[in-house]
Amino acid sequence: METREKLICQGVNNMLSRASVDEVDVRLSNSIVKNITDIINDPSTLDDLPRSVIYDYISKTPESKVYAIPEWFKEINISADMVKPDDIQSIHWDLFYDHRRIFNGEKFVHHGLIANYISKRHKWSGIASRMVTSMQYDSATTSYILSGWADEDSEDFINHINVKAFGKVHGHKVRAQLYVALSKSGLLTKKQARKMRSDPSSHSSLSGLRSLIANSDLYPNYDELLTQFMDTRYEDVAHQLAKSSPIHMISFLLGSEFYWAKSVAEERFNKHYEGLSDE
């Protein structure tokens, strides 16, 4: 590689490896990413974080057709093969170090995962099956893999949850992440919501509920799904319902056995109807 090319690549790597950048650098880095194929000829020189940042842009702009460029096609495939199900254990822990991949305040997943999204070389179900027992905490990586699985093969994704999550094969932390992904996918059914409510772990049940609330716009039957949690046996779940349920559903919580949840529901109920009486 020529000295000029090396210097350019070093500059790109430095610019796209900063956890925090100012407004001027943001504009510059955005310009670099958008024009990366005109700036560097050999993407093999990219460091891990810049690679994630650039691949993320490529994945979101298929019209750029970067994957069709031979040098980029080769390099993206090499990255994708890092998450090949049979070999993925070799980078197991690196995949979950989201806190080490921060650019401009945003966490990025490992470039191998983004490359796989672009190339579609390996099944997300295979990747997820190798990694699922490590998905015990909310992370960009966990969300990325499970979302990819749900989008690629929703039937297989749902079957895994039915057998391994609702069947209590996985521990409660893994169940929680699967429930989050299920609600986020837009695939949650009334029956599944009921099973989340009945999970033997309050953490798992609450995680599923919070994800449902955060993704309420995906569900025309949102009220019906939320109703499945109303007779929860967990105080933290009841409290979340009292804080977040639509006001027309608050009456379900007014008779709650949990003082914390009941007091929040009563306060919201009274404020709402006092406001109406003042109009």
C-alpha positions in Angstrom: 0.0 0.0 0.0 1.3 3.4 -0.9 2.2 5.9 1.8 -0.6 8.3 0.8 -3.2 5.5 1.1 -1.8 4.5 4.5 -2.1 8.0 5.8 -5.6 8.4 4.5 -6.7 5.1 6.1 -5.1 6.1 9.4 -7.0 9.4 9.3 -10.3 7.5 8.6 -9.6 5.1 11.5 -8.8 7.9 13.9 -11.8 10.0 12.9 -14.3 7.1 13.3 -12.9 5.8 16.6 -13.9 8.6 18.8 -16.5 8.0 21.5 -17.3 11.7 21.6 -16.9 14.2 18.8 -17.9 17.9 18.3 -20.3 19.2 15.8 -17.7 20.0 13.2 -16.2 16.5 13.5 -19.7 14.9 13.2 -20.3 16.6 9.9 -16.8 15.6 8.7 -17.2 12.0 9.8 -20.7 11.8 8.2 -19.1 13.0 4.9 -16.3 10.4 5.2 -18.8 7.6 5.7 -21.0 8.6 2.9 -18.1 8.9 0.5 -15.9 6.1 1.8 -15.5 4.3 -1.5 -14.0 7.5 -3.0 -11.7 7.9 -0.1 -10.1 4.5 0.4 -9.5 1.7 -2.1 -8.6 -1.1 0.4 -11.1 -1.6 3.2 -9.0 -4.3 4.7 -7.1 -1.6 6.5 -10.1 -0.5 8.5 -10.1 -0.9 12.3 -13.0 -2.7 14.0 -15.0 0.3 15.2 -14.7 2.3 11.9 -15.6 -0.9 10.1 -18.8 -1.2 12.2 -19.7 2.5 11.6 -19.2 2.2 7.9 -20.9 -1.1 7.5 -23.9 0.3 9.5 -24.2 3.0 6.9 -23.9 0.5 4.0 -26.6 -1.7 5.6 -29.0 1.2 5.8 -28.3 2.5 2.3 -28.5 -0.5 -0.1 -28.9 2.0 -3.0 -25.3 2.9 -2.5 -24.4 -0.6 -3.9 -21.1 -0.7 -2.0 -21.5 -4.5 -1.6 -21.2 -4.8 -5.4 -17.7 -3.3 -5.4 -15.3 -6.2 -5.6 -12.9 -5.0 -2.8 -15.8 -4.3 -0.5 -17.7 -7.5 -1.4 -14.6 -9.5 -0.4 -14.0 -7.6 2.9 -17.7 -7.6 4.0 -17.8 -11.4 3.4 -14.6 -11.9 5.4 -16.3 -10.0 8.3 -19.5 -11.9 7.9 -17.6 -15.2 8.2 -16.4 -14.1 11.6 -19.9 -14.9 12.9 -20.3 -18.2 11.0 -22.2 -20.4 13.5 -19.5 -23.0 13.6 -16.8 -20.5 14.4 -18.6 -17.8 16.3 -17.4 -19.0 19.7 -13.9 -17.7 18.9 -15.2 -14.1 19.1 -18.0 -14.8 21.6 -17.1 -12.2 24.3 -16.0 -9.6 21.8 -19.5 -9.6 20.3 -21.0 -8.5 23.6 -18.5 -5.7 24.3 -20.9 -3.0 23.0 -19.5 -0.6 25.6 -16.2 -0.7 23.7 -17.7 0.2 20.4 -19.0 3.7 20.9 -18.8 6.4 18.2 -20.3 9.8 18.8 -22.2 8.5 21.8 -23.8 5.6 19.9 -23.1 1.9 20.6 -22.3 -0.2 17.5 -22.6 -4.0 17.2 -19.6 -6.0 16.0 -18.9 -5.5 12.3 -19.3 -9.2 11.6 -23.0 -9.0 12.5 -23.6 -6.0 10.3 -21.7 -7.6 7.5 -23.9 -10.7 7.8 -27.0 -8.5 7.6 -25.6 -7.0 4.3 -24.4 -10.3 2.8 -26.9 -12.7 4.3 -24.2 -15.4 4.3 -25.3 -17.1 7.5 -28.6 -17.9 9.1 -29.5 -15.7 12.1 -31.1 -18.8 13.7 -27.8 -20.5 13.6 -26.0 -17.5 15.1 -28.7 -17.0 17.8 -28.7 -20.7 18.8 -25.0 -20.5 19.5 -25.2 -17.3 21.4 -28.6 -17.3 23.1 -27.5 -18.6 26.5 -25.1 -15.6 26.8 -28.0 -13.1 26.1 -28.6 -12.3 29.7 -28.5 -8.5 29.5 -30.0 -5.8 27.4 -27.5 -4.9 24.7 -27.3 -3.7 21.1 -25.8 -7.1 20.2 -28.6 -9.1 21.7 -31.2 -7.0 20.1 -29.5 -7.1 16.7 -29.2 -10.9 16.6 -32.7 -11.6 17.9 -34.3 -9.0 15.6 -32.4 -10.6 12.7 -33.7 -14.0 13.7 -37.3 -12.8 14.0 -37.2 -11.1 10.6 -35.5 -14.0 8.8 -37.6 -16.9 10.2 -40.4 -15.8 12.5 -41.8 -19.3 12.8 -38.5 -20.7 14.0 -38.0 -17.7 16.4 -41.5 -18.2 17.9 -41.0 -22.0 18.2 -37.8 -21.4 20.2 -39.6 -19.1 22.5 -42.4 -21.5 23.0 -40.1 -24.4 23.8 -37.1 -22.8 25.5 -38.6 -19.7 27.1 -42.2 -20.5 28.0 -40.9 -24.1 28.7 -38.5 -22.7 31.3 -35.5 -24.3 29.7 -33.6 -21.0 29.6 -32.8 -19.1 32.8 -34.8 -16.0 33.7 -32.3 -13.5 32.3 -32.3 -15.2 28.9 -36.1 -15.5 29.0 -36.3 -11.7 29.7 -34.3 -10.9 26.5 -36.4 -13.2 24.4 -39.6 -11.6 25.7 -38.2 -8.2 24.9 -37.4 -9.3 21.3 -40.8 -11.0 20.9 -42.7 -7.8 21.9 -40.3 -5.7 19.8 -40.9 -7.9 16.7 -44.6 -7.1 16.5 -45.5 -10.9 16.7 -46.7 -11.0 20.3 -50.1 -12.7 20.7 -52.6 -12.6 23.5 -51.7 -16.1 24.6 -48.0 -15.3 24.7 -48.6 -12.1 26.7 -50.5 -14.2 29.2 -47.5 -16.6 29.5 -45.2 -13.6 30.0 -47.5 -12.5 32.8 -47.3 -15.9 34.4 -43.5 -16.3 34.2 -42.0 -17.4 37.5 -39.6 -14.5 37.4 -40.7 -10.9 37.9 -37.7 -9.7 36.0 -38.7 -11.7 32.9 -42.3 -10.6 33.1 -41.5 -7.0 33.6 -39.0 -7.0 30.8 -41.6 -8.4 28.4 -44.2 -5.8 29.6 -41.8 -2.9 29.2 -41.0 -3.9 25.7 -44.7 -4.2 24.8 -45.3 -0.7 26.2 -42.3 0.7 24.2 -43.6 -0.9 21.0 -47.3 -0.3 21.5 -47.6 1.2 18.0 -47.0 -2.2 16.5 -50.1 -3.6 18.0 -53.7 -2.6 17.0 -54.9 -4.8 19.9 -52.5 -3.2 22.4 -55.2 -2.8 25.1 -56.1 -6.5 24.9 -52.4 -7.5 25.2 -51.9 -5.1 28.2 -55.0 -6.5 29.9 -53.2 -9.9 30.1 -50.8 -8.5 32.7 -53.4 -6.7 34.9 -53.8 -9.5 37.4 -50.0 -9.9 37.9 -48.7 -11.3 41.1 -45.6 -9.1 40.9 -45.6 -5.6 42.5 -43.0 -4.2 40.1 -45.1 -5.3 37.1 -48.3 -3.8 38.7 -46.4 -0.5 39.3 -45.3 -0.4 35.7 -48.8 -0.9 34.6 -50.0 1.8 36.9 -47.5 4.3 35.5 -47.8 3.4 31.8 -51.3 2.1 31.0 -53.6 4.3 29.0 -55.8 6.3 31.4 -59.0 4.4 30.3 -57.4 1.2 31.7 -56.3 2.6 35.0 -59.4 1.3 36.7 -58.0 -2.2 36.5 -55.3 -1.1 39.0 -57.5 0.8 41.5 -58.3 -2.4 43.3 -54.7 -3.7 43.2 -53.4 -5.6 46.3 -50.1 -3.7 45.9 -50.1 -0.4 47.7 -47.4 1.1 45.5 -49.2 0.4 42.3 -52.6 1.3 43.7 -51.4 4.7 44.9 -49.9 5.5 41.5 -53.1 4.4 39.7 -55.3 6.5 42.1 -53.1 9.6 41.7 -53.3 9.3 37.9 -57.0 8.6 37.9 -57.8 11.5 40.2 -55.6 14.0 38.3 -57.2 13.0 35.1 -60.8 13.4 36.2 -60.0 16.6 38.2 -58.6 18.0 35.0 -61.8 17.1 33.1 -64.0 18.7 35.8 -62.0 22.0 35.5 -62.7 22.3 31.8 
